[in-house]
Amino acid sequence: MFILHIETSTTVCSVALSGNGQCLFFKMNDEGMNHAALLSTYIAEALEVLKPLALKPDAIAVSSGPGSYTGLRIGVSTAKGLCYGYEIPLIAVNTLSLMTIAALKVVTDTSALFCPMIDARRMEVYAAFYDNHLQLKREIQADIIDENSYTEILTQQTVYFFGNGAEKCKDVLSHSNAHFIDNIVPLACDMIEPAEKAFVAKEFADTAYFEPFYLKEFQATIPKKLF
């Protein structure tokens, strides 16, 4: 079972190749929205690993959002093209659950909840709540953060917040049960376990009709004057 994993939902671009649960290749860039320039190069490097074996990927896994409209479009369109070219299935992995997989590696508190956050401009974030078994406890929503956000949840138990959306919430969410984990970003290497489970269960996305989970419609903005 060889799966190529693509993650482009934030400013971080990453690609991984897994074989039977092992990460055979991983590369990332966190220097900004360079996905269009870097993604094809990373994919080509990953596929070189399979060439000596005369093999092709058995599936393509892609981060499905929520996240950057442009980033998701690049990742999903590339994944679809590979699926059509190789005639293999598409696997979609939710971005917030992917981030939670990374957070679970550094937190041992089994009673806590985990809240991945993706920046959605100003004081708005895309967020959800998971338990330590990666079970969704509150649906993904676009939340506007203020000092009263999540009060009901925080009075009951510890919550770990993380992701680029959590950075701007540190000074606002001051409850004693609110904890923050730094440097958690969605990465292709963390897609391996959920993607392989989906492959075994044959939980594939419809390649023709699959669309990223944007959560909100794309809104064009008027560009600033150059002079």
Backbone as CSV, one residue per row, in Angstrom:
resi,resn,N_x,N_y,N_z,CA_x,CA_y,CA_z,C_x,C_y,C_z
1,MET,0.848,-1.193,0.000,0.000,0.000,0.000,0.886,1.246,0.000
2,PHE,0.951,1.937,-1.113,1.720,3.166,-1.223,0.762,4.321,-1.480
3,ILE,0.831,5.342,-0.627,-0.070,6.491,-0.746,0.757,7.772,-0.797
4,LEU,0.406,8.632,-1.739,1.017,9.953,-1.830,0.119,10.941,-1.109
5,HIS,0.689,11.732,-0.200,-0.074,12.643,0.643,0.269,14.091,0.300
6,ILE,-0.764,14.922,0.137,-0.595,16.324,-0.254,-1.287,17.220,0.764
7,GLU,-0.560,18.220,1.293,-1.141,19.134,2.275,-0.809,20.574,1.878
8,THR,-1.850,21.366,1.581,-1.650,22.747,1.131,-2.696,23.694,1.719
9,SER,-3.267,23.355,2.854,-4.406,24.117,3.372,-4.026,25.425,4.062
10,THR,-2.744,25.592,4.412,-2.288,26.817,5.064,-1.070,27.349,4.300
11,THR,-0.274,28.188,4.931,0.924,28.702,4.275,2.031,27.664,4.180
12,VAL,1.844,26.514,4.832,2.825,25.433,4.776,2.449,24.474,3.644
13,CYS,3.411,24.160,2.815,3.216,23.195,1.731,4.031,21.950,2.045
14,SER,3.390,20.773,1.997,4.140,19.553,2.300,3.600,18.369,1.495
15,VAL,4.508,17.428,1.245,4.189,16.205,0.517,4.866,15.047,1.233
16,ALA,4.166,13.923,1.313,4.741,12.716,1.906,4.373,11.507,1.060
17,LEU,5.173,10.483,1.163,4.884,9.193,0.540,4.981,8.131,1.617
18,SER,3.941,7.329,1.750,3.954,6.270,2.764,3.848,4.903,2.100
19,GLY,4.417,3.915,2.772,4.311,2.532,2.336,4.053,1.646,3.519
20,ASN,2.851,1.082,3.574,2.486,0.172,4.666,2.766,0.767,6.044
21,GLY,2.333,2.007,6.221,2.433,2.646,7.522,3.722,3.392,7.779
22,GLN,4.692,3.250,6.907,5.988,3.911,7.095,6.106,5.125,6.172
23,CYS,6.710,6.193,6.694,6.934,7.381,5.882,8.222,7.178,5.085
24,LEU,8.094,7.113,3.766,9.234,6.870,2.888,9.841,8.163,2.350
25,PHE,9.049,9.228,2.357,9.503,10.524,1.857,8.667,11.608,2.506
26,PHE,9.313,12.707,2.869,8.581,13.858,3.402,9.371,15.119,3.112
27,LYS,8.664,16.145,2.623,9.295,17.435,2.380,8.279,18.528,2.610
28,MET,8.726,19.637,3.204,7.822,20.729,3.510,8.511,22.067,3.297
29,ASN,7.698,23.104,3.131,8.190,24.469,3.058,7.214,25.355,3.814
30,ASP,7.722,26.157,4.748,6.860,27.000,5.573,7.153,28.485,5.367
31,GLU,7.626,28.822,4.189,8.040,30.197,3.922,6.966,31.020,3.220
32,GLY,5.730,30.548,3.222,4.654,31.324,2.614,3.930,30.561,1.533
33,MET,3.023,31.258,0.840,2.176,30.619,-0.159,2.944,30.408,-1.460
34,ASN,3.830,29.401,-1.444,4.604,29.041,-2.634,4.134,27.720,-3.222
35,HIS,2.907,27.346,-2.915,2.418,26.014,-3.277,2.471,25.743,-4.773
36,ALA,2.046,26.712,-5.574,1.999,26.500,-7.020,3.379,26.191,-7.582
37,ALA,4.402,26.800,-7.009,5.766,26.594,-7.500,6.409,25.330,-6.936
38,LEU,6.071,24.960,-5.704,6.779,23.877,-5.020,6.111,22.518,-5.121
39,LEU,4.788,22.492,-5.213,4.066,21.235,-5.061,4.475,20.199,-6.103
40,SER,4.518,20.583,-7.359,4.849,19.616,-8.413,6.263,19.073,-8.238
41,THR,7.181,19.919,-7.775,8.563,19.474,-7.550,8.624,18.453,-6.424
42,TYR,7.935,18.733,-5.332,7.915,17.794,-4.206,7.291,16.457,-4.602
43,ILE,6.226,16.521,-5.375,5.563,15.290,-5.814,6.488,14.467,-6.701
44,ALA,7.174,15.127,-7.609,8.109,14.417,-8.484,9.204,13.735,-7.672
45,GLU,9.709,14.416,-6.650,10.741,13.826,-5.797,10.200,12.621,-5.041
46,ALA,8.962,12.722,-4.572,8.349,11.600,-3.851,8.165,10.391,-4.760
47,LEU,7.721,10.628,-5.979,7.478,9.526,-6.912,8.767,8.854,-7.356
48,GLU,9.897,9.591,-7.286,11.185,8.994,-7.617,11.512,7.824,-6.695
49,VAL,10.979,7.858,-5.485,11.224,6.781,-4.521,10.656,5.461,-5.031
50,LEU,9.548,5.537,-5.777,8.894,4.322,-6.263,9.464,3.817,-7.581
51,LYS,10.178,4.669,-8.291,10.667,4.282,-9.623,11.550,3.033,-9.625
52,PRO,12.509,2.900,-8.698,13.342,1.687,-8.711,12.528,0.409,-8.496
53,LEU,11.362,0.546,-7.885,10.501,-0.606,-7.634,9.492,-0.825,-8.758
54,ALA,9.514,0.081,-9.736,8.563,0.024,-10.859,7.123,0.002,-10.356
55,LEU,6.859,0.861,-9.362,5.535,0.921,-8.756,4.934,2.309,-8.927
56,LYS,3.641,2.405,-8.732,2.942,3.678,-8.712,2.162,3.764,-7.404
57,PRO,1.706,4.940,-7.001,0.888,5.044,-5.778,-0.414,4.273,-5.937
58,ASP,-0.904,3.759,-4.831,-2.196,3.073,-4.837,-3.343,4.047,-4.602
59,ALA,-3.036,5.235,-4.071,-4.055,6.258,-3.827,-3.359,7.581,-3.597
60,ILE,-4.126,8.661,-3.739,-3.658,10.008,-3.419,-4.500,10.528,-2.269
61,ALA,-3.854,10.982,-1.198,-4.553,11.583,-0.068,-4.310,13.084,-0.083
62,VAL,-5.362,13.849,0.175,-5.228,15.301,0.156,-5.955,15.899,1.347
63,SER,-5.374,16.933,1.916,-6.033,17.664,2.993,-7.226,18.409,2.408
64,SER,-8.398,18.226,3.013,-9.643,18.676,2.392,-10.182,19.985,2.948
65,GLY,-9.483,20.585,3.929,-9.965,21.825,4.507,-10.635,21.587,5.851
66,PRO,-11.036,22.705,6.484,-11.031,24.085,5.992,-9.621,24.666,5.936
67,GLY,-9.519,25.821,5.286,-8.225,26.455,5.163,-8.218,27.496,4.075
68,SER,-7.047,27.776,3.571,-6.865,28.775,2.532,-7.569,28.357,1.249
69,TYR,-8.382,29.237,0.701,-9.102,28.933,-0.535,-8.106,28.584,-1.642
70,THR,-7.106,29.432,-1.841,-6.138,29.207,-2.903,-5.329,27.941,-2.666
71,GLY,-4.861,27.759,-1.430,-4.076,26.576,-1.107,-4.843,25.289,-1.339
72,LEU,-6.083,25.250,-0.881,-6.896,24.053,-1.051,-7.160,23.760,-2.517
73,ARG,-7.431,24.805,-3.304,-7.685,24.608,-4.738,-6.462,23.995,-5.421
74,ILE,-5.288,24.484,-5.066,-4.067,23.955,-5.670,-3.878,22.486,-5.298
75,GLY,-4.014,22.186,-4.015,-3.802,20.818,-3.556,-4.802,19.834,-4.129
76,VAL,-6.073,20.196,-4.089,-7.114,19.275,-4.554,-7.072,19.087,-6.065
77,SER,-6.852,20.155,-6.821,-6.786,20.016,-8.273,-5.591,19.154,-8.687
78,THR,-4.468,19.319,-7.988,-3.297,18.493,-8.272,-3.569,17.037,-7.938
79,ALA,-4.198,16.798,-6.789,-4.522,15.430,-6.378,-5.462,14.761,-7.375
80,LYS,-6.456,15.508,-7.834,-7.393,14.948,-8.814,-6.676,14.576,-10.110
81,GLY,-5.794,15.454,-10.572,-5.056,15.165,-11.796,-4.240,13.896,-11.678
82,LEU,-3.604,13.687,-10.527,-2.824,12.473,-10.302,-3.722,11.235,-10.266
83,CYS,-4.882,11.373,-9.641,-5.820,10.240,-9.569,-6.288,9.821,-10.960
84,TYR,-6.607,10.814,-11.785,-7.027,10.503,-13.150,-5.874,9.897,-13.951
85,GLY,-4.684,10.459,-13.792,-3.547,9.980,-14.555,-3.145,8.555,-14.208
86,TYR,-3.162,8.242,-12.917,-2.773,6.911,-12.472,-3.962,5.951,-12.376
87,GLU,-5.175,6.484,-12.520,-6.409,5.686,-12.363,-6.455,5.040,-10.985
88,ILE,-6.280,5.883,-9.974,-6.295,5.424,-8.589,-7.262,6.294,-7.788
89,PRO,-7.689,5.844,-6.603,-8.693,6.588,-5.822,-8.133,7.790,-5.080
90,LEU,-9.059,8.681,-4.701,-8.755,9.898,-3.940,-9.239,9.730,-2.510
91,ILE,-8.397,10.110,-1.555,-8.737,10.068,-0.130,-8.690,11.489,0.413
92,ALA,-9.745,11.910,1.082,-9.810,13.251,1.662,-9.617,13.164,3.171
93,VAL,-8.722,13.987,3.716,-8.443,14.022,5.157,-8.753,15.419,5.677
94,ASN,-9.636,15.508,6.646,-10.008,16.802,7.205,-8.798,17.480,7.850
95,THR,-8.610,18.755,7.553,-7.422,19.472,8.018,-7.372,19.607,9.537
96,LEU,-8.508,19.876,10.174,-8.505,20.069,11.628,-8.228,18.762,12.370
97,SER,-8.738,17.664,11.868,-8.414,16.374,12.492,-6.944,16.039,12.284
98,LEU,-6.401,16.424,11.148,-4.984,16.223,10.866,-4.114,16.969,11.869
99,MET,-4.483,18.209,12.179,-3.751,18.992,13.168,-3.851,18.362,14.556
100,THR,-5.006,17.794,14.860,-5.194,17.174,16.172,-4.315,15.951,16.335
101,ILE,-4.083,15.214,15.256,-3.166,14.074,15.302,-1.788,14.532,15.775
102,ALA,-1.340,15.672,15.275,-0.040,16.203,15.691,-0.050,16.620,17.156
103,ALA,-1.150,17.242,17.594,-1.246,17.689,18.987,-1.273,16.510,19.958
104,LEU,-1.903,15.425,19.569,-1.998,14.253,20.441,-0.633,13.627,20.718
105,LYS,0.330,13.927,19.876,1.674,13.383,20.071,2.422,14.068,21.214
106,VAL,1.960,15.268,21.604,2.696,16.034,22.613,1.895,16.273,23.893
107,VAL,0.643,15.827,23.931,-0.192,16.020,25.125,-0.600,14.660,25.674
108,THR,-0.399,14.453,26.972,-0.713,13.166,27.601,-2.010,13.198,28.402
109,ASP,-2.630,14.355,28.523,-3.857,14.504,29.309,-5.028,13.866,28.551
110,THR,-5.477,12.700,29.010,-6.522,11.958,28.305,-7.918,12.521,28.534
111,SER,-8.076,13.429,29.494,-9.396,13.988,29.778,-9.621,15.323,29.065
112,ALA,-8.598,15.839,28.424,-8.691,17.157,27.797,-9.388,17.089,26.448
113,LEU,-9.854,18.248,26.000,-10.348,18.402,24.643,-9.291,19.132,23.817
114,PHE,-9.351,18.942,22.518,-8.374,19.529,21.614,-9.104,20.396,20.594
115,CYS,-8.630,21.637,20.462,-9.286,22.593,19.572,-8.295,23.130,18.541
116,PRO,-8.238,22.516,17.358,-7.415,23.071,16.282,-8.068,24.322,15.718
117,MET,-7.259,25.324,15.407,-7.777,26.588,14.877,-6.988,27.010,13.647
118,ILE,-7.697,27.353,12.602,-7.079,27.909,11.404,-7.523,29.353,11.260
119,ASP,-6.570,30.224,11.043,-6.834,31.652,10.925,-7.797,31.939,9.775
120,ALA,-8.826,32.736,10.070,-9.813,33.102,9.049,-9.981,34.616,8.999
121,ARG,-8.891,35.341,9.204,-8.860,36.811,9.167,-9.443,37.416,10.437
122,ARG,-8.933,38.578,10.782,-9.332,39.338,11.962,-9.383,38.408,13.178
123,MET,-10.469,38.420,13.950,-10.569,37.548,15.125,-11.456,36.339,14.858
124,GLU,-11.507,35.927,13.610,-12.301,34.756,13.247,-11.373,33.573,12.992
125,VAL,-11.836,32.386,13.400,-11.071,31.162,13.184,-12.008,30.051,12.735
126,TYR,-11.441,29.084,12.001,-12.137,27.825,11.746,-11.711,26.886,12.867
127,ALA,-12.667,26.344,13.601,-12.320,25.541,14.774,-13.281,24.383,14.968
128,ALA,-12.793,23.366,15.664,-13.612,22.219,16.064,-13.042,21.695,17.371
129,PHE,-13.766,20.790,18.010,-13.297,20.187,19.256,-13.265,18.669,19.098
130,TYR,-12.136,18.081,19.523,-11.961,16.630,19.470,-11.549,16.119,20.845
131,ASP,-11.837,14.844,21.115,-11.308,14.230,22.333,-10.005,13.520,21.993
132,ASN,-9.433,12.828,22.971,-8.115,12.230,22.750,-8.174,10.978,21.877
133,HIS,-9.386,10.554,21.503,-9.549,9.440,20.565,-9.846,9.942,19.157
134,LEU,-9.688,11.243,18.964,-9.927,11.899,17.682,-11.410,11.864,17.284
135,GLN,-12.262,11.735,18.293,-13.699,11.794,18.044,-14.157,13.246,18.071
136,LEU,-14.937,13.633,17.082,-15.406,15.010,16.981,-16.457,15.283,18.052
137,LYS,-16.192,16.263,18.906,-17.111,16.596,19.999,-17.925,17.844,19.705
138,ARG,-17.441,18.697,18.806,-18.210,19.838,18.323,-17.877,20.059,16.870
139,GLU,-18.907,20.250,16.082,-18.731,20.389,14.643,-17.841,21.582,14.291
140,ILE,-17.233,21.508,13.122,-16.398,22.594,12.616,-17.259,23.825,12.355
141,GLN,-16.795,24.962,12.864,-17.509,26.220,12.689,-16.521,27.352,12.457
142,ALA,-17.032,28.441,11.920,-16.261,29.686,11.851,-16.628,30.494,13.086
143,ASP,-15.712,30.633,14.025,-15.969,31.297,15.304,-15.286,32.662,15.355
144,ILE,-16.017,33.658,15.840,-15.424,34.960,16.128,-15.028,34.959,17.603
145,ILE,-13.746,35.157,17.869,-13.210,34.982,19.216,-13.269,36.281,20.016
146,ASP,-13.817,36.182,21.253,-13.738,37.264,22.220,-13.523,36.646,23.593
147,GLU,-13.544,37.467,24.636,-13.224,36.970,25.980,-14.249,35.963,26.512
148,ASN,-15.419,35.873,25.882,-16.449,34.938,26.333,-16.511,33.657,25.508
149,SER,-15.659,33.544,24.524,-15.680,32.366,23.656,-15.358,31.088,24.430
150,TYR,-16.152,30.053,24.177,-15.944,28.705,24.724,-16.023,28.642,26.250
151,THR,-16.640,29.644,26.860,-16.697,29.679,28.331,-17.354,28.433,28.907
152,GLU,-18.436,27.998,28.290,-19.159,26.827,28.807,-18.281,25.581,28.787
153,ILE,-17.524,25.416,27.734,-16.636,24.256,27.634,-15.478,24.377,28.609
154,LEU,-14.880,25.566,28.690,-13.696,25.759,29.527,-13.989,25.645,31.016
155,THR,-15.209,25.915,31.441,-15.550,25.763,32.855,-15.674,24.289,33.248
156,GLN,-15.764,23.421,32.254,-15.952,21.997,32.536,-14.674,21.175,32.432
157,GLN,-13.767,21.566,31.513,-12.558,20.768,31.341,-11.462,21.551,30.623
158,THR,-10.281,20.948,30.652,-9.124,21.548,30.009,-9.257,21.452,28.491
159,VAL,-8.859,22.516,27.817,-8.862,22.531,26.357,-7.491,23.000,25.864
160,TYR,-6.947,22.272,24.923,-5.693,22.663,24.282,-6.007,23.278,22.924
161,PHE,-5.567,24.518,22.728,-5.765,25.240,21.484,-4.452,25.266,20.696
162,PHE,-4.533,25.143,19.391,-3.318,25.115,18.583,-3.653,25.442,17.130
163,GLY,-2.610,25.718,16.364,-2.787,26.120,14.978,-2.553,27.603,14.808
164,ASN,-2.458,28.071,13.553,-2.160,29.487,13.340,-3.285,30.401,13.805
165,GLY,-4.502,29.870,13.921,-5.594,30.670,14.459,-5.500,30.864,15.963
166,ALA,-4.860,29.927,16.651,-4.750,30.005,18.110,-3.772,31.087,18.550
167,GLU,-2.834,31.434,17.688,-1.826,32.439,18.046,-2.467,33.765,18.444
168,LYS,-3.499,34.176,17.705,-4.122,35.463,17.990,-5.147,35.381,19.115
169,CYS,-5.351,34.174,19.655,-6.337,33.994,20.727,-5.707,33.925,22.110
170,LYS,-4.388,33.869,22.172,-3.712,33.676,23.451,-4.039,34.765,24.466
171,ASP,-4.122,35.997,24.023,-4.385,37.103,24.943,-5.866,37.289,25.235
172,VAL,-6.712,36.596,24.489,-8.164,36.754,24.647,-8.751,35.626,25.484
173,LEU,-8.331,34.398,25.228,-8.831,33.247,25.975,-7.958,33.053,27.211
174,SER,-8.353,33.701,28.297,-7.508,33.741,29.495,-7.969,32.788,30.595
175,HIS,-8.957,31.951,30.328,-9.442,31.011,31.346,-8.313,30.065,31.768
176,SER,-8.320,29.663,33.011,-7.246,28.803,33.531,-7.211,27.432,32.861
177,ASN,-8.325,27.006,32.274,-8.367,25.710,31.589,-7.974,25.800,30.117
178,ALA,-7.649,27.000,29.666,-7.227,27.188,28.278,-5.708,27.092,28.184
179,HIS,-5.224,26.119,27.427,-3.794,25.932,27.233,-3.489,25.990,25.739
180,PHE,-2.287,26.405,25.414,-1.915,26.594,24.017,-0.679,25.777,23.674
181,ILE,-0.707,25.143,22.503,0.434,24.378,22.003,0.989,25.107,20.792
182,ASP,2.267,25.396,20.820,2.897,26.118,19.719,3.360,25.173,18.609
183,ASN,3.526,25.732,17.433,4.166,25.050,16.306,3.419,23.804,15.819
184,ILE,2.104,23.853,15.885,1.298,22.776,15.299,0.742,23.271,13.973
185,VAL,1.139,22.628,12.892,0.631,22.954,11.561,0.218,21.655,10.876
186,PRO,-0.724,21.729,9.945,-1.094,20.507,9.215,0.032,20.084,8.287
187,LEU,0.451,18.822,8.400,1.558,18.305,7.601,1.167,17.001,6.920
188,ALA,1.713,16.785,5.741,1.391,15.582,4.969,1.809,14.303,5.689
189,CYS,2.882,14.349,6.463,3.344,13.139,7.152,2.371,12.673,8.227
190,ASP,1.542,13.585,8.734,0.555,13.195,9.743,-0.722,12.642,9.111
191,MET,-0.799,12.629,7.791,-1.963,12.089,7.100,-1.889,10.579,6.938
192,ILE,-0.738,10.005,7.208,-0.503,8.599,6.865,-1.508,7.664,7.530
193,GLU,-1.663,7.772,8.848,-2.559,6.836,9.547,-4.017,6.962,9.091
194,PRO,-4.613,8.171,9.107,-6.010,8.255,8.670,-6.201,7.890,7.200
195,ALA,-5.225,8.197,6.359,-5.346,7.872,4.934,-5.301,6.361,4.719
196,GLU,-4.417,5.676,5.435,-4.333,4.228,5.266,-5.572,3.528,5.823
197,LYS,-6.125,4.064,6.905,-7.384,3.501,7.425,-8.504,3.670,6.404
198,ALA,-8.549,4.854,5.785,-9.573,5.092,4.768,-9.374,4.173,3.568
199,PHE,-8.121,3.928,3.197,-7.839,3.049,2.063,-8.328,1.629,2.340
200,VAL,-8.021,1.120,3.519,-8.436,-0.241,3.879,-9.954,-0.352,3.910
201,ALA,-10.616,0.704,4.421,-12.075,0.700,4.502,-12.740,1.088,3.177
202,LYS,-11.927,1.412,2.184,-12.423,1.850,0.866,-13.305,3.101,0.985
203,GLU,-12.895,3.997,1.859,-13.614,5.261,2.027,-12.967,6.317,1.123
204,PHE,-13.378,6.301,-0.120,-12.784,7.171,-1.126,-13.715,8.328,-1.474
205,ALA,-13.114,9.459,-1.829,-13.891,10.594,-2.314,-14.194,10.385,-3.801
206,ASP,-15.255,11.016,-4.253,-15.604,10.982,-5.673,-14.670,11.956,-6.398
207,THR,-13.749,11.419,-7.162,-12.728,12.259,-7.793,-13.340,13.340,-8.683
208,ALA,-14.398,13.003,-9.370,-15.006,13.949,-10.309,-15.684,15.112,-9.605
209,TYR,-16.343,14.843,-8.480,-17.201,15.851,-7.859,-16.684,16.388,-6.525
210,PHE,-15.600,15.831,-6.023,-15.106,16.276,-4.717,-14.664,17.731,-4.760
211,GLU,-15.054,18.492,-3.740,-14.629,19.878,-3.571,-14.075,20.056,-2.163
212,PRO,-13.082,20.915,-1.990,-12.554,21.172,-0.646,-13.633,21.769,0.264
213,PHE,-13.443,21.587,1.559,-14.362,22.132,2.554,-13.876,23.529,2.914
214,TYR,-14.400,24.539,2.210,-13.962,25.908,2.438,-14.588,26.504,3.691
215,LEU,-15.741,26.012,4.100,-16.544,26.495,5.216,-17.264,27.790,4.866
216,LYS,-16.542,28.735,4.273,-17.167,29.968,3.810,-16.871,30.154,2.332
217,GLU,-17.765,30.840,1.642,-17.529,31.120,0.237,-16.358,32.076,0.077
218,PHE,-15.623,31.896,-1.000,-14.493,32.781,-1.298,-14.997,34.193,-1.560
219,GLN,-14.324,35.156,-0.946,-14.697,36.546,-1.136,-13.525,37.305,-1.740
220,ALA,-13.750,37.844,-2.928,-12.709,38.637,-3.577,-12.626,40.000,-2.910
221,THR,-11.434,40.537,-2.829,-11.240,41.859,-2.234,-10.729,42.833,-3.284
222,ILE,-10.998,44.092,-3.081,-10.536,45.119,-4.018,-9.056,45.379,-3.739
223,PRO,-8.207,45.208,-4.751,-6.771,45.418,-4.507,-6.450,46.854,-4.170
224,LYS,-5.448,47.030,-3.327,-5.017,48.362,-2.964,-4.332,49.042,-4.154
225,LYS,-4.399,50.353,-4.195,-3.760,51.091,-5.266,-2.248,50.935,-5.174
226,LEU,-1.622,50.809,-6.323,-0.175,50.627,-6.344,0.568,51.942,-6.157
227,PHE,-0.091,53.067,-6.443,0.569,54.363,-6.347,-0.203,55.286,-5.425
